[in-house]
Amino acid sequence: MGQQFTVLDFNAMPMNGQADIAIAGNFLGGQKEGDFIVQLHRVDNFYVGVFYDPVKNEIVRYEGFTNTNRPTPYIRLN
């Protein structure tokens, strides 16, 4: 049995590798945070925030995390 891919592994990767993993995850929602639009994805046992800068028209960073309180603002109840 191989080792499980972790959020630490994700955060240590170059951005192009992070992009591939984030896109393969489940999209949960998005919101505006300061100057960025942030999309939230669920990947295995952690979450990934995808930070998009609309002024630059580019993704500026990916942030992996495990804190289950952080996704709450992204999830809207109907």
Secondary structure in CASP SS format (residue, H / E / C, confidence):
PFRMAT SS
TARGET T0000
AUTHOR 0000-0000-0000
METHOD secondary structure of the structure
MODEL  1
M C 1.00
G C 1.00
Q C 1.00
Q C 1.00
F C 1.00
T C 1.00
V H 1.00
L H 1.00
D H 1.00
F H 1.00
N H 1.00
A H 1.00
M C 1.00
P C 1.00
M H 1.00
N H 1.00
G H 1.00
Q H 1.00
A H 1.00
D H 1.00
I H 1.00
A H 1.00
I H 1.00
A H 1.00
G C 1.00
N E 1.00
F E 1.00
L E 1.00
G E 1.00
G E 1.00
Q E 1.00
K E 1.00
E E 1.00
G C 1.00
D C 1.00
F E 1.00
I E 1.00
V E 1.00
Q E 1.00
L E 1.00
H E 1.00
R E 1.00
V E 1.00
D C 1.00
N C 1.00
F E 1.00
Y E 1.00
V E 1.00
G E 1.00
V E 1.00
F E 1.00
Y E 1.00
D E 1.00
P C 1.00
V C 1.00
K C 1.00
N C 1.00
E E 1.00
I E 1.00
V E 1.00
R E 1.00
Y E 1.00
E E 1.00
G E 1.00
F E 1.00
T C 1.00
N C 1.00
T C 1.00
N C 1.00
R C 1.00
P C 1.00
T H 1.00
P H 1.00
Y H 1.00
I C 1.00
R C 1.00
L C 1.00
N C 1.00
END
